[in-house]
Amino acid sequence: MRALPLLFGLAACQEPFSVNRRELGPFRIAAVGLVDGVASAALWSGQGLFHDERPTLTWTLDGAPLGEGYDVAVPAEGGRLGLTVTAPDGALSVAEVTARSAPLAAPDVTRAAVDLSESVDLAARRDVLAESVSGSVAEGQATRLGLSGEGVDELTWRWMSAGGLGSVLELDVAVADVLAEELEFDDGVLISRTPTGPGLYPQLVLGLDGLGGNVWVWADAAIGVTTPLLRHEGRLIPADAEAGPGLVAGTVRLSDDLVGFTLIDVAPASEDDIAGTFLPCTPNPGAPFRLQWLAEGRCVRADLDGERIVLEVF
């Protein structure tokens, strides 16, 4: 049994973790908190931003059973919210947090291209010119991810790389640079830079207020990607055509990468597309699909394979 205690809301998180806390490696409870009064968790599958088998979630409040699954309401008086997750291989992960609503909604994600080829030192990165982009930066550049929204600067943010691929270097309170490189340091001195190639480099960004009010967003950095990318919340979705903003329809084709799928036959959503959207795994089958449902295990890829889905593109 693997126990990964996440005690957000206390003075510090507690060990042990089986991998670097900044890397999403094996199956892991990456974040826990309240979202609109509902017990919520970011569950990393260990494979990518998708699950192929549903995990089992069991919630408690002050040690007493509260419910199972993804739609468990938490009483207004709150308490200590506990979570036990059973992974598909039977391993258990546990977490506990003060039941407190997040002080702000999930932030918006901004992207900029920066040239860090000369230096990755903090001072040098602060001086470099950042050029805003909507999708991918060019190969050889880095993506500067920023979080925007009221109250963002009041939280502590933790950046976690999906699969531990590439490197993420924090710049400011809610800004970090993502590089398609493995950086090796020795006593704080950079000794090697190894390119990891073009592609999508997803991040999970967790905001903490120190009192149990946790918020998170999945944020993708794209480096050297030449295919169309659709912007959805903090995500970038590989597709066969540009589209948006607005409701967009596409057919899901599974892929062997961290994203786990692409969208084909992409077009603005028709009335038939909207009326025909019905996926039993979603909390509201008539609503546009949200990729966080796939990333966090509510839906699995088999639910979406070959289906035409509607989602909001920004």
N, C-alpha and C positions, 0 to 999 in steps of 0.2 A: 504493500500500500504506500502510495506517495502522498504525503501531506504538504500542502503549500499554504501556510497561513498568511493571509493578507489582512493586517490589522489597520486599515486606513482609519484615520480619525484619532489615533493615538499619537504619541510623540514621534514614533518612527515605525516603519515596517520591520518585521522580524524575520530572521532567517529560520530554516535554511531554504534556499532556492536551488533547484538542480542545475540551473544555467544562469548566466549573467542576467540580472534583472532587466537590463536594457535590451535583451534579445528574447524574442518569442520563439522558443525552440520546441521542446516537447509540449504535449497537452498541458494547458494551464488556465486557471482562473486569473485573468489579467486585470479585472476591475469588478467591483461590486458597489451598488448604491441604489438609491431610489430615483426613479424617473416617473414624474407625475403620480406619485403615491404608490407605484408598483415596484416590487423587488426586481432588480435588473442586474445582469452580469454580462461582461464581455468574456466569452469563452474562446480561447485560442485552440484550434483543433490539433495543432502540431503539423498540419499539412499545408495550410494556406488560409485564405480568407473565405473558407467554406468548410462545411462538415459533410462527410459521406454517411455517417451514422449519427443518430441523435443521442446526445448525452442525456442523463437523467439528473434533474435538479430537485433538491429537497431543501426547503427553507424552514428556519426556526426563528422565533422571536423570544429573546430572554430564555433560550433553552427549550421552549415549548414548540410543538409542531405548528407550522403556519400554513404550509401548502407545498405543492409540487408544480414544476413547470415554469412557464414564462409569463403568466398573468396573475401573479399572486399579489393581492393588495395588502398593504401594511397599514395597521391602525394609526390614526392620527397621533396618538400618544407616543408612538415609536418605542424604542428600546434597543437591545443588541440584536442585530439582524445576522443570522448565521446561514451559511450556504454549504451544502455538501453536494459535490458533483461526481457522478459515476461516469467515467469515460467509457467508450465502446469496448475497451480491453479489460474493463472491470476495475481499473485503478481509481482510487478516491482522491479528490482534492477538496480542501475545506477552506473557508474564508469567513471572516466576521467583521462587521462594521457597525458603527453607530447609525441607527436608522434616522437619517436626516436628508431632506431633499437637497439637491444640488442648488447652490446659490445663483446659478445661471444656466441657460439652455446650452446645448452643445454648440460650440463656436463655429463660425464660418472658417474656411481654409483658403488662404491666399498662396500663390506660387510666384516665384521669380527665378530668373536664370542668373547665376553668378559664376565667375571664372575664378576658381581656386587652384589653378594649376601651379601658381608660384608659391603659395603658402596657405596652410590651414591654421596658422596661428590666430588667436582670437582678435588681436589688434588688426591684423591684415584683413581678416574677414569683415570686420566692422567698417573698414575703409573701402571695400570693393564695391563697384557699381552693381546694383541689382536692377534687372529689367523684368518688369511684370510679364508673366505668361499665363495662358489659360490652360495649357496642357503640358506637353513635353518640352524640356530644354534640349539643346543639341548635345550629341555625344561629346564627351570631354568637359562639359559644364556640370555644375552641381545645381540641385533644386533647393531654393530657400523656401521652406514652408513657414507660414505665419498663421496665427490664430487671431481672429478678429471678433469683436462683440463686446457689449457692455460688461465690465467686471472681469474681463480676461486677465488683466494685469494684476488682479488681486489674489489669484490662485498660484499654487506651485504646480508646474507641469512636468510630467515625466514622459519621455519619448522612448518607445519600444519598437524595434525593427522586426518585421515579420520574417521569420526564418533566419534572423541574424545576418541577412544579406546586406552588403554595402556598409556604409558607416554613417552615423548621424552625430553631428556636432552642434550642441546648443550654442546659440548666439546671444539671446536675450530671454526675458521672462517667458515669452510665448512665440519664440522664433528659433528655428534650427535649420542647419544645412544638411542635406542628404547627398552623399557622394556614392557614385558607382565604383567604389574602391574599398579594398580592405586596408585600413591604416594600422600600422604597428608602431607602438610607442615603447620606449625604454626610459623609465624614470621621467616621464613627461616629454621626452624628446622623440620626435618623429624619426623613425629609422627606415621605414619602407612604405611604399604605396603600390598596391597591386590592383589593377583594373579588374572589375567584375563583369563588365559588359553592359550593353544597353538593355533596358527593360523597365518594368514597374517595380518600385521599391516601396511597398506599403508600410505604414507606421500606425501604431496605436498610440494616441496621445491622451494621457490621463491627467485631469486637473483635480487637485486636492485643496480643500480649504482648511484642513487640519482638525475639523470637527465632525467628519463623516459625510460631508456634502461633496460627493464625488461626481464628476462629469467626464465623459470621454468621447472621442471622435476618431474614426478610422480615416486616415489621411494618406493618399497615395502621391508619391513623387515619381515622375516619369522622366527618364534620361535616355536620350537617343532613340525614342520611339517614333516611328514614321507612319504607323497606321492611325486611323481616326480614333479619338478618345472622347467619350461622353462624360460630362461632369455631373456627378450625382452626389449631393451632400459633400462629404470630403473625398469621395472616391473618383477614380478615373477608370472608365469601362472600355476595354477594347471592343471596337465595332467595325462594321464594314462600310460605314458612311457617317458623315457628320450629321448632327441633328440638334435641335433645341434652340432656345430654351422652351420649356413647356413639357407636356406629356408626350412621351415617345414610346413606340412599340418596337419590340425586337424579339427574334427567336433565339433561344438559348442553345448554344453549341458548347459542349464541355471541352476544356483544354487542360493540358498537363503543365500547369504553372501555378504560381502563388495565387493568382486571381481565380483560376479554376474554370473559367468559361469566357466566351466571347458572345457578342450579339450580332446576328446576321439579319438581313432583310429589314434594316432599321428604317423607320419612317415616322413622321408625326402620327400619333395615335388617332385612329378613326373611332367613330362611335361604336362600331362593331368590336374593335379592339378593347375599348373600355368596358363594354357590356359583357364581353366574353372572358374577362379576367377572373379566374376562379382557381385559387390555389388553397387547398384545405389547410396547409400549414400556416397560413398567415392569420393574424388576429382579426383582420377585417378584409374578407375576400374581395370586396368591391373596391378597395382602396388601391392606389398605385403601390407597386412593390418597392420595398426598401432593402438595399443590399446588406444592411446590418442584420437582417433576419437570417441570411445565409451565413454571414461571417460568424455569428454567435450561436448557431445551432438550432434555431427555431425551425428553419427549413434546411433540408439537405439537397445535394445536387440532383439526386434522382427525382425530387419533386419538380425540378425546373427543366430537366433535360428534354430538349425538343419543344418545350412550351413557349408560347408567345406571351411575353409579359409586358406590362405597361409600367413605366416609372417616370419620375419627374427629373428632368435634366435642366441644369442651370447654365 
